[in-house]
């Protein structure tokens, strides 16, 4: 779930224009087959209430497989990972992509630090949150880092320079304002923040969160609203094709798109940026996908395809 929002938004209607844009991209992506999920199960639309952040996974829960060995968190926050890739030739040569893995698995050990209020332009919000988890204890922060590593590999293979805002290399955070600042300072051509939602059972599917028009304090999204919508729409259509997962049945009116004005990671961005909620960790059927390494690879592929489509025009 978004790291600077403890309660996901309630279901709301999207405009016909947004739905048309999603369908158009989906069809152009060689027949996405929206409405299907891996294994052929159909997502059943249901009315669902807002979920809240789940408590951190218990210590007795089995630890998920890690894609890479990680150093012990240091006492001081570390710098974002240096740009990697970009040396090989490919369709994304010369492009910089920032990947923002949502949350940090150690945030629950640093409640004072992550509860510190930071300025997001229009108001103040918590530095970060703990995120959610599956009922079996697979933490969102572990999911987001795994998908982000897979995504990085796919983008590097196309020649892109890739920066991660966080790579399991710090004790907590980074805060939402710093996450935005990393993308800005990298002058990224695209930024994607990877998440999974924590909503009610029966609420299924993915959605991409787009920045709304915001202006106040340090926040001014006027120059990124339209390019971010283009980026998010392409990711949504190609995520369907790669994973077979349906757009959310509880957010975005089945378009797979949602607009938010309350997320610091979007409000403070000066470069095109979106969030993707890959599924609902609290629903058993979605959780079965999110805990599958094979499905996570498909999720990374769908996001990479969307980024590539956007950067290649």
Secondary structure, 3 states (H helix, E strand, C coil): CCCCCCECCCCCCCCHHHHHHHHHHHHHCCCCCCCECCCCCECCCCCCCCCECCCCCCCCCCCCCCCCCCCCCECCCCCCCCCEECCCCCCCCCCEEEEEECCCCCHHHCHHHHCCEEECCCCEEECCCCCCECCCCCEHHHHHHHHHHHHHHHHHHCCCEEEECCCCCECCCCCHHHHHHHHHHCCCCEEEEEEEECCCCCCCCEEEEEECCCEECCEECCCCHHHHHHHHHHHHHHHHHHHCCCECCCCCCCCCEEEECCCHHHHCCCCCEEEEEEEECCCHHHHHHHCCHHHHHHHHHHHHHHHHHHHCC
